[in-house]
Amino acid sequence: MTTPCFGCAAKVAMSDQEIEESIAEQLALEFNLVDDDEWQRRQSICQSCPQRLGHTCGKCGCYYKFRTALAVKTCPEGKW
């Protein structure tokens, strides 16, 4: 399945696997990450959020699985 880009007008489509790989590649370069329990907690909140558009946060345009892993980031809705 491919997912259209919700954050821009470009006609970009990536498969779910490509998105997951892209997130994993970027996270491998990061060093200030939350622990696994906190990451799961944040993801759970995002997954039930009405602002979520597929893999993307409808408020900020980030891939939520990436943003939730970063210790310096917060939810744009103030949920975590």
C-alpha positions in Angstrom: 0.0 0.0 0.0 1.2 3.5 -0.7 0.5 6.5 1.4 0.2 10.0 -0.2 2.1 12.9 1.3 -0.3 14.9 3.5 2.2 17.6 4.3 2.7 19.1 0.9 1.1 19.4 -2.5 3.7 17.1 -4.1 2.4 13.9 -5.6 4.7 11.7 -3.5 3.7 8.2 -2.7 5.7 5.8 -0.5 4.8 2.3 0.5 4.4 1.7 4.2 7.6 -0.3 4.2 9.5 2.6 2.6 8.2 5.0 5.2 9.2 2.6 8.1 12.7 2.2 6.5 13.1 6.0 6.1 12.1 6.6 9.8 14.5 3.8 11.0 17.4 5.2 8.9 16.9 8.7 10.3 16.5 7.5 13.9 19.8 5.6 13.6 21.4 9.1 13.2 19.8 10.6 16.2 21.3 10.5 19.7 18.8 12.1 22.1 16.0 9.5 22.0 13.4 8.6 24.6 13.4 5.1 26.1 11.3 2.3 24.5 8.5 2.6 27.1 8.1 6.3 26.6 8.3 5.9 22.8 5.5 3.3 23.0 3.4 5.5 25.2 3.7 8.5 22.9 3.0 6.4 19.8 -0.1 5.0 21.5 -1.4 8.6 22.1 -0.7 9.6 18.5 -2.3 6.4 17.1 -5.6 7.4 18.7 -5.4 11.1 17.9 -7.9 12.5 15.4 -5.2 14.7 14.0 -3.2 11.7 12.7 -3.2 11.3 8.9 -1.8 7.8 8.2 1.9 8.0 9.3 1.8 11.8 9.6 0.7 14.3 12.3 -1.9 16.5 10.8 -0.8 19.4 13.0 2.9 19.6 12.3 3.4 17.3 9.3 6.0 15.1 11.0 6.0 11.3 10.7 4.7 10.6 14.2 6.8 7.6 14.8 9.9 9.8 14.3 8.7 12.7 16.3 7.6 10.5 19.3 11.2 9.1 19.5 12.9 12.4 19.9 13.4 13.5 23.5 13.5 17.2 22.6 10.1 17.1 20.8 6.6 17.5 22.2 3.2 16.9 20.8 1.8 20.0 19.0 -1.5 19.3 20.7 0.1 19.1 24.2 -0.8 15.4 24.6 2.7 14.3 25.6 
